[in-house]
C-alpha cells in the first residue's frame, strides 16, 4: 500500500498566516507526526510526502507525484482561514468512488474525535469542492482543513500536543481505511539475572497473632501479603 501525504503550501507560499503561525509550518508538523506514527505502529505500506522540506510546489506537481508513483491514497493537510471555527474535510465535487467517500468518513471521524479531546470543536462537515489536488489525483483523495489560524482556534494550533494528536489521528484514519496491520507491541523484557531486587518488610513479631493482624490490615488495603 502506497500512501502520499501532501503538506499544504510551502516555500514562497506560506499559506494562511496569523497569530504568529504559518500554515505551511503547521501542515509540515502534522504530516511529520502522521508519518512517524504510521512507521512506529503499522506494517505493510510505503509512504512519501510531496515535500520533505520547505519546497515550493504547484498543485498539479503534487497530484502528478501521487499519480506517477501509483499511490493508493492521497491526503492533503491544510489549515483554514477566514475567522471561522472548526474542522472540515473535502473530496472532489465531481464523480468520486465509494472508496473516496469511505476514506473521507473514516478520516473525518477519527480526526474530529481526537480534536474533541482538547475541547469543543465545531464539526463543519464532510464537504465537496473543485480543488486541483482532489480533481487531478487518480486515487482516493481527501483534503483536511484543521481549524482556523486566524480565530480563537489558534490556541489549539499553538499547542504542540494538539498538532501531534491530529497528525496521529490522520495516520490512524489511513491505517483503518487501508486495513494496515498493527505492529506487535514489544513485550516487557526479561529481567537480567544480576538485577538487584529490593524487598519491603513491614513488621517482625514474636507472637504470630500480631503478624496475622498486620497481614489482615495490609490485605484490606490491597497489598499482597505473606508471612515468613
Ligand atoms: Zn491551505
py3Dmol code that shows the C-alpha trace and the ligand (Angstrom):
import py3Dmol

protein = """\
ATOM      1  CA  UNK A   1       0.000   0.000   0.000  1.00  0.00           C
ATOM      2  CA  UNK A   2       1.347   3.393  -1.002  1.00  0.00           C
ATOM      3  CA  UNK A   3       0.396   6.492   0.971  1.00  0.00           C
ATOM      4  CA  UNK A   4       1.245  10.009  -0.142  1.00  0.00           C
ATOM      5  CA  UNK A   5       0.998  12.888   2.326  1.00  0.00           C
ATOM      6  CA  UNK A   6       0.604  16.366   0.881  1.00  0.00           C
ATOM      7  CA  UNK A   7       1.821  19.158   3.150  1.00  0.00           C
ATOM      8  CA  UNK A   8      -0.277  22.164   2.108  1.00  0.00           C
ATOM      9  CA  UNK A   9       1.683  25.185   0.785  1.00  0.00           C
ATOM     10  CA  UNK A  10       5.463  25.564   1.287  1.00  0.00           C
ATOM     11  CA  UNK A  11       8.446  27.548   0.065  1.00  0.00           C
ATOM     12  CA  UNK A  12       7.477  31.034  -1.080  1.00  0.00           C
ATOM     13  CA  UNK A  13       3.801  30.234  -0.419  1.00  0.00           C
ATOM     14  CA  UNK A  14       3.321  30.241   3.371  1.00  0.00           C
ATOM     15  CA  UNK A  15      -0.449  29.702   3.107  1.00  0.00           C
ATOM     16  CA  UNK A  16      -2.513  31.454   5.749  1.00  0.00           C
ATOM     17  CA  UNK A  17      -0.561  33.470   8.327  1.00  0.00           C
ATOM     18  CA  UNK A  18      -1.860  34.771  11.672  1.00  0.00           C
ATOM     19  CA  UNK A  19      -1.207  34.693  15.409  1.00  0.00           C
ATOM     20  CA  UNK A  20       2.494  34.024  14.870  1.00  0.00           C
ATOM     21  CA  UNK A  21       1.648  30.863  12.893  1.00  0.00           C
ATOM     22  CA  UNK A  22       2.243  29.931   9.258  1.00  0.00           C
ATOM     23  CA  UNK A  23       0.040  27.340   7.575  1.00  0.00           C
ATOM     24  CA  UNK A  24       2.992  25.749   5.763  1.00  0.00           C
ATOM     25  CA  UNK A  25       4.776  25.071   9.063  1.00  0.00           C
ATOM     26  CA  UNK A  26       1.694  23.570  10.705  1.00  0.00           C
ATOM     27  CA  UNK A  27       0.965  21.253   7.756  1.00  0.00           C
ATOM     28  CA  UNK A  28       4.623  20.167   7.813  1.00  0.00           C
ATOM     29  CA  UNK A  29       4.401  19.267  11.501  1.00  0.00           C
ATOM     30  CA  UNK A  30       1.070  17.451  11.263  1.00  0.00           C
ATOM     31  CA  UNK A  31       2.280  15.308   8.347  1.00  0.00           C
ATOM     32  CA  UNK A  32       5.598  14.520  10.044  1.00  0.00           C
ATOM     33  CA  UNK A  33       3.702  13.368  13.156  1.00  0.00           C
ATOM     34  CA  UNK A  34       1.401  11.264  10.974  1.00  0.00           C
ATOM     35  CA  UNK A  35       4.297   9.597   9.156  1.00  0.00           C
ATOM     36  CA  UNK A  36       6.225   8.818  12.362  1.00  0.00           C
ATOM     37  CA  UNK A  37       3.129   7.300  13.946  1.00  0.00           C
ATOM     38  CA  UNK A  38       2.450   5.052  10.949  1.00  0.00           C
ATOM     39  CA  UNK A  39       6.090   3.962  10.857  1.00  0.00           C
ATOM     40  CA  UNK A  40       6.068   3.084  14.558  1.00  0.00           C
ATOM     41  CA  UNK A  41       2.730   1.297  14.695  1.00  0.00           C
ATOM     42  CA  UNK A  42       1.923  -0.354  11.357  1.00  0.00           C
ATOM     43  CA  UNK A  43       3.469  -2.544   8.669  1.00  0.00           C
ATOM     44  CA  UNK A  44       2.756  -3.320   5.034  1.00  0.00           C
ATOM     45  CA  UNK A  45       2.947   0.131   3.469  1.00  0.00           C
ATOM     46  CA  UNK A  46       5.224   2.711   1.883  1.00  0.00           C
ATOM     47  CA  UNK A  47       4.756   6.423   2.414  1.00  0.00           C
ATOM     48  CA  UNK A  48       6.009   9.609   0.863  1.00  0.00           C
ATOM     49  CA  UNK A  49       5.374  13.294   1.268  1.00  0.00           C
ATOM     50  CA  UNK A  50       5.030  15.812  -1.560  1.00  0.00           C
ATOM     51  CA  UNK A  51       7.672  17.970   0.129  1.00  0.00           C
ATOM     52  CA  UNK A  52      10.265  16.758   2.614  1.00  0.00           C
ATOM     53  CA  UNK A  53      11.327  20.328   3.450  1.00  0.00           C
ATOM     54  CA  UNK A  54      10.188  23.814   2.563  1.00  0.00           C
ATOM     55  CA  UNK A  55       9.986  23.422  -1.217  1.00  0.00           C
ATOM     56  CA  UNK A  56       7.628  25.419  -3.442  1.00  0.00           C
ATOM     57  CA  UNK A  57       5.285  23.144  -5.431  1.00  0.00           C
ATOM     58  CA  UNK A  58       2.322  23.776  -7.701  1.00  0.00           C
ATOM     59  CA  UNK A  59      -0.911  21.914  -7.054  1.00  0.00           C
ATOM     60  CA  UNK A  60      -0.501  19.968 -10.305  1.00  0.00           C
ATOM     61  CA  UNK A  61       3.008  18.878  -9.342  1.00  0.00           C
ATOM     62  CA  UNK A  62       1.619  17.427  -6.126  1.00  0.00           C
ATOM     63  CA  UNK A  63      -1.087  15.478  -7.934  1.00  0.00           C
ATOM     64  CA  UNK A  64       1.369  14.300 -10.595  1.00  0.00           C
ATOM     65  CA  UNK A  65       3.741  12.967  -7.916  1.00  0.00           C
ATOM     66  CA  UNK A  66       0.929  10.860  -6.488  1.00  0.00           C
ATOM     67  CA  UNK A  67      -0.215   9.634  -9.914  1.00  0.00           C
ATOM     68  CA  UNK A  68       3.302   8.820 -11.192  1.00  0.00           C
ATOM     69  CA  UNK A  69       4.117   6.854  -8.033  1.00  0.00           C
ATOM     70  CA  UNK A  70       0.800   4.977  -8.216  1.00  0.00           C
ATOM     71  CA  UNK A  71      -0.252   5.947  -4.700  1.00  0.00           C
ATOM     72  CA  UNK A  72      -3.260   4.147  -3.163  1.00  0.00           C
ATOM     73  CA  UNK A  73      -4.290   7.110  -1.093  1.00  0.00           C
ATOM     74  CA  UNK A  74      -3.647  10.889  -1.154  1.00  0.00           C
ATOM     75  CA  UNK A  75      -4.086  13.052   1.956  1.00  0.00           C
ATOM     76  CA  UNK A  76      -3.707  16.823   1.694  1.00  0.00           C
ATOM     77  CA  UNK A  77      -3.354  18.653   5.007  1.00  0.00           C
ATOM     78  CA  UNK A  78      -4.352  22.316   5.375  1.00  0.00           C
ATOM     79  CA  UNK A  79      -5.264  24.930   7.979  1.00  0.00           C
ATOM     80  CA  UNK A  80      -8.308  27.126   7.396  1.00  0.00           C
ATOM     81  CA  UNK A  81      -8.538  30.926   7.448  1.00  0.00           C
ATOM     82  CA  UNK A  82     -11.369  33.476   7.372  1.00  0.00           C
ATOM     83  CA  UNK A  83     -12.082  33.849  11.099  1.00  0.00           C
ATOM     84  CA  UNK A  84     -14.382  30.835  11.326  1.00  0.00           C
ATOM     85  CA  UNK A  85     -14.036  27.895  13.685  1.00  0.00           C
ATOM     86  CA  UNK A  86     -13.879  24.122  13.456  1.00  0.00           C
ATOM     87  CA  UNK A  87     -12.840  21.170  11.334  1.00  0.00           C
ATOM     88  CA  UNK A  88     -13.912  20.126   7.823  1.00  0.00           C
ATOM     89  CA  UNK A  89     -12.844  17.686   5.131  1.00  0.00           C
ATOM     90  CA  UNK A  90     -13.161  17.754   1.338  1.00  0.00           C
ATOM     91  CA  UNK A  91     -13.394  15.342  -1.561  1.00  0.00           C
ATOM     92  CA  UNK A  92     -13.721  16.319  -5.235  1.00  0.00           C
ATOM     93  CA  UNK A  93     -17.174  17.637  -6.203  1.00  0.00           C
ATOM     94  CA  UNK A  94     -17.252  15.689  -9.478  1.00  0.00           C
ATOM     95  CA  UNK A  95     -17.577  11.939  -9.768  1.00  0.00           C
ATOM     96  CA  UNK A  96     -15.830  10.188  -6.877  1.00  0.00           C
ATOM     97  CA  UNK A  97     -15.636   6.484  -5.995  1.00  0.00           C
ATOM     98  CA  UNK A  98     -17.325   4.988  -2.955  1.00  0.00           C
ATOM     99  CA  UNK A  99     -13.780   4.318  -1.715  1.00  0.00           C
ATOM    100  CA  UNK A 100     -13.133   8.068  -1.696  1.00  0.00           C
ATOM    101  CA  UNK A 101     -16.272   8.668   0.342  1.00  0.00           C
ATOM    102  CA  UNK A 102     -15.235   5.887   2.729  1.00  0.00           C
ATOM    103  CA  UNK A 103     -11.808   7.489   3.168  1.00  0.00           C
ATOM    104  CA  UNK A 104     -13.411  10.848   3.941  1.00  0.00           C
ATOM    105  CA  UNK A 105     -15.742   9.252   6.500  1.00  0.00           C
ATOM    106  CA  UNK A 106     -13.041   7.379   8.398  1.00  0.00           C
ATOM    107  CA  UNK A 107     -10.590  10.293   8.402  1.00  0.00           C
ATOM    108  CA  UNK A 108     -13.223  12.857   9.361  1.00  0.00           C
ATOM    109  CA  UNK A 109     -14.468  10.819  12.323  1.00  0.00           C
ATOM    110  CA  UNK A 110     -11.025   9.836  13.573  1.00  0.00           C
ATOM    111  CA  UNK A 111      -9.648  13.384  13.469  1.00  0.00           C
ATOM    112  CA  UNK A 112     -12.734  15.112  14.892  1.00  0.00           C
ATOM    113  CA  UNK A 113     -12.943  12.640  17.800  1.00  0.00           C
ATOM    114  CA  UNK A 114      -9.278  13.244  18.585  1.00  0.00           C
ATOM    115  CA  UNK A 115      -9.579  17.041  18.366  1.00  0.00           C
ATOM    116  CA  UNK A 116     -12.508  16.982  20.784  1.00  0.00           C
ATOM    117  CA  UNK A 117     -10.243  15.554  23.477  1.00  0.00           C
ATOM    118  CA  UNK A 118      -8.791  19.090  23.581  1.00  0.00           C
ATOM    119  CA  UNK A 119     -12.079  20.982  23.901  1.00  0.00           C
ATOM    120  CA  UNK A 120     -15.189  21.965  21.978  1.00  0.00           C
ATOM    121  CA  UNK A 121     -14.528  21.687  18.238  1.00  0.00           C
ATOM    122  CA  UNK A 122     -17.179  22.577  15.661  1.00  0.00           C
ATOM    123  CA  UNK A 123     -17.882  19.931  13.028  1.00  0.00           C
ATOM    124  CA  UNK A 124     -18.147  21.948   9.790  1.00  0.00           C
ATOM    125  CA  UNK A 125     -18.926  18.773   7.913  1.00  0.00           C
ATOM    126  CA  UNK A 126     -17.819  16.481   5.102  1.00  0.00           C
ATOM    127  CA  UNK A 127     -17.750  18.727   2.053  1.00  0.00           C
ATOM    128  CA  UNK A 128     -17.060  18.622  -1.674  1.00  0.00           C
ATOM    129  CA  UNK A 129     -15.126  21.153  -3.767  1.00  0.00           C
ATOM    130  CA  UNK A 130     -13.343  21.546  -7.075  1.00  0.00           C
ATOM    131  CA  UNK A 131      -9.808  21.632  -5.643  1.00  0.00           C
ATOM    132  CA  UNK A 132      -6.983  20.841  -8.082  1.00  0.00           C
ATOM    133  CA  UNK A 133      -5.244  18.249  -5.896  1.00  0.00           C
ATOM    134  CA  UNK A 134      -8.533  16.389  -5.471  1.00  0.00           C
ATOM    135  CA  UNK A 135      -9.568  16.718  -9.125  1.00  0.00           C
ATOM    136  CA  UNK A 136      -6.233  15.713 -10.638  1.00  0.00           C
ATOM    137  CA  UNK A 137      -5.358  12.764  -8.407  1.00  0.00           C
ATOM    138  CA  UNK A 138      -6.441   9.326  -9.623  1.00  0.00           C
ATOM    139  CA  UNK A 139      -6.664   7.569  -6.245  1.00  0.00           C
ATOM    140  CA  UNK A 140      -8.988   8.187  -3.251  1.00  0.00           C
ATOM    141  CA  UNK A 141      -8.039  11.694  -2.129  1.00  0.00           C
ATOM    142  CA  UNK A 142      -9.146  13.778   0.847  1.00  0.00           C
ATOM    143  CA  UNK A 143      -8.182  17.281   1.949  1.00  0.00           C
ATOM    144  CA  UNK A 144      -8.436  18.185   5.640  1.00  0.00           C
ATOM    145  CA  UNK A 145      -8.881  21.762   6.959  1.00  0.00           C
ATOM    146  CA  UNK A 146      -7.638  21.585  10.530  1.00  0.00           C
ATOM    147  CA  UNK A 147      -9.173  24.571  12.359  1.00  0.00           C
ATOM    148  CA  UNK A 148      -8.704  28.303  11.665  1.00  0.00           C
ATOM    149  CA  UNK A 149      -5.356  30.009  12.008  1.00  0.00           C
ATOM    150  CA  UNK A 150      -6.916  33.488  12.430  1.00  0.00           C
ATOM    151  CA  UNK A 151      -9.532  32.855  15.120  1.00  0.00           C
ATOM    152  CA  UNK A 152      -9.667  31.595  18.694  1.00  0.00           C
ATOM    153  CA  UNK A 153      -8.896  28.143  17.173  1.00  0.00           C
ATOM    154  CA  UNK A 154      -5.256  29.289  17.036  1.00  0.00           C
ATOM    155  CA  UNK A 155      -4.813  28.394  20.719  1.00  0.00           C
ATOM    156  CA  UNK A 156      -5.029  24.719  19.683  1.00  0.00           C
ATOM    157  CA  UNK A 157      -2.696  25.209  16.717  1.00  0.00           C
ATOM    158  CA  UNK A 158      -0.127  26.756  19.088  1.00  0.00           C
ATOM    159  CA  UNK A 159      -0.219  23.558  21.192  1.00  0.00           C
ATOM    160  CA  UNK A 160       2.360  21.015  20.010  1.00  0.00           C
ATOM    161  CA  UNK A 161       0.480  18.158  21.731  1.00  0.00           C
ATOM    162  CA  UNK A 162      -2.595  19.054  19.682  1.00  0.00           C
ATOM    163  CA  UNK A 163      -0.660  19.023  16.385  1.00  0.00           C
ATOM    164  CA  UNK A 164       0.839  15.641  17.311  1.00  0.00           C
ATOM    165  CA  UNK A 165      -2.553  14.176  18.200  1.00  0.00           C
ATOM    166  CA  UNK A 166      -4.060  15.488  14.949  1.00  0.00           C
ATOM    167  CA  UNK A 167      -1.187  14.004  12.932  1.00  0.00           C
ATOM    168  CA  UNK A 168      -1.620  10.656  14.657  1.00  0.00           C
ATOM    169  CA  UNK A 169      -5.367  10.745  14.023  1.00  0.00           C
ATOM    170  CA  UNK A 170      -4.690  11.228  10.287  1.00  0.00           C
ATOM    171  CA  UNK A 171      -2.415   8.180  10.443  1.00  0.00           C
ATOM    172  CA  UNK A 172      -4.977   6.016  12.246  1.00  0.00           C
ATOM    173  CA  UNK A 173      -7.633   7.011   9.741  1.00  0.00           C
ATOM    174  CA  UNK A 174      -5.470   5.994   6.798  1.00  0.00           C
ATOM    175  CA  UNK A 175      -4.443   2.762   8.543  1.00  0.00           C
ATOM    176  CA  UNK A 176      -8.091   1.855   9.147  1.00  0.00           C
ATOM    177  CA  UNK A 177      -9.053   2.684   5.570  1.00  0.00           C
ATOM    178  CA  UNK A 178      -6.249   0.575   4.088  1.00  0.00           C
ATOM    179  CA  UNK A 179      -6.580  -2.176   6.703  1.00  0.00           C
ATOM    180  CA  UNK A 180      -2.903  -1.915   7.664  1.00  0.00           C
ATOM    181  CA  UNK A 181      -1.581  -4.488  10.103  1.00  0.00           C
ATOM    182  CA  UNK A 182      -0.551  -3.216  13.535  1.00  0.00           C
ATOM    183  CA  UNK A 183       2.990  -3.987  14.599  1.00  0.00           C
ATOM    184  CA  UNK A 184       3.118  -6.410  17.543  1.00  0.00           C
ATOM    185  CA  UNK A 185       3.711  -4.493  20.765  1.00  0.00           C
ATOM    186  CA  UNK A 186       7.155  -5.006  22.286  1.00  0.00           C
ATOM    187  CA  UNK A 187       6.864  -7.404  25.271  1.00  0.00           C
ATOM    188  CA  UNK A 188       8.386  -6.337  28.584  1.00  0.00           C
ATOM    189  CA  UNK A 189      11.986  -7.523  28.729  1.00  0.00           C
ATOM    190  CA  UNK A 190      13.099 -10.423  30.971  1.00  0.00           C
ATOM    191  CA  UNK A 191      14.949  -9.122  33.999  1.00  0.00           C
ATOM    192  CA  UNK A 192      18.674  -9.691  33.679  1.00  0.00           C
ATOM    193  CA  UNK A 193      19.794 -12.272  36.279  1.00  0.00           C
ATOM    194  CA  UNK A 194      22.182  -9.876  38.041  1.00  0.00           C
ATOM    195  CA  UNK A 195      19.483  -7.255  38.635  1.00  0.00           C
ATOM    196  CA  UNK A 196      19.022  -6.285  42.286  1.00  0.00           C
ATOM    197  CA  UNK A 197      15.592  -6.707  43.879  1.00  0.00           C
ATOM    198  CA  UNK A 198      14.619  -4.621  46.863  1.00  0.00           C
ATOM    199  CA  UNK A 199      12.117  -6.153  49.312  1.00  0.00           C
ATOM    200  CA  UNK A 200       9.990  -4.163  51.708  1.00  0.00           C
ATOM    201  CA  UNK A 201       9.189  -5.704  55.100  1.00  0.00           C
ATOM    202  CA  UNK A 202       6.574  -4.063  57.293  1.00  0.00           C
ATOM    203  CA  UNK A 203       6.843  -5.847  60.635  1.00  0.00           C
ATOM    204  CA  UNK A 204       8.581  -8.502  62.765  1.00  0.00           C
ATOM    205  CA  UNK A 205       6.760 -10.098  65.713  1.00  0.00           C
ATOM    206  CA  UNK A 206       7.447 -12.764  68.369  1.00  0.00           C
ATOM    207  CA  UNK A 207       3.701 -13.536  68.549  1.00  0.00           C
ATOM    208  CA  UNK A 208       2.280 -14.927  65.298  1.00  0.00           C
ATOM    209  CA  UNK A 209      -1.159 -13.416  66.143  1.00  0.00           C
ATOM    210  CA  UNK A 210       0.296  -9.905  65.840  1.00  0.00           C
ATOM    211  CA  UNK A 211       1.797 -10.776  62.469  1.00  0.00           C
ATOM    212  CA  UNK A 212      -1.558 -12.126  61.291  1.00  0.00           C
ATOM    213  CA  UNK A 213      -3.343  -8.983  62.436  1.00  0.00           C
ATOM    214  CA  UNK A 214      -0.981  -6.774  60.459  1.00  0.00           C
ATOM    215  CA  UNK A 215      -1.224  -9.065  57.404  1.00  0.00           C
ATOM    216  CA  UNK A 216      -5.015  -8.798  57.532  1.00  0.00           C
ATOM    217  CA  UNK A 217      -4.798  -4.985  57.699  1.00  0.00           C
ATOM    218  CA  UNK A 218      -2.499  -4.882  54.706  1.00  0.00           C
ATOM    219  CA  UNK A 219      -4.699  -7.225  52.686  1.00  0.00           C
ATOM    220  CA  UNK A 220      -7.705  -4.993  53.360  1.00  0.00           C
ATOM    221  CA  UNK A 221      -5.704  -2.103  51.913  1.00  0.00           C
ATOM    222  CA  UNK A 222      -4.948  -4.162  48.826  1.00  0.00           C
ATOM    223  CA  UNK A 223      -1.352  -5.204  49.448  1.00  0.00           C
ATOM    224  CA  UNK A 224      -0.335  -8.797  48.579  1.00  0.00           C
ATOM    225  CA  UNK A 225       0.878 -10.155  51.892  1.00  0.00           C
ATOM    226  CA  UNK A 226       2.958 -13.140  53.017  1.00  0.00           C
ATOM    227  CA  UNK A 227       4.083 -14.192  56.486  1.00  0.00           C
ATOM    228  CA  UNK A 228       7.540 -15.792  56.616  1.00  0.00           C
TER     229      UNK A 228
END
"""
ligand_1 = """\
1
ZN
Zn -4.235 25.768 2.627
"""
view = py3Dmol.view(width=600, height=400)
view.addModel(protein, "pdb")
view.setStyle({"model": 0}, {"cartoon": {"style": "trace"}})
view.addModel(ligand_1, "xyz")
view.setStyle({"model": 1}, {"stick": {}})
view.zoomTo()
view.show()
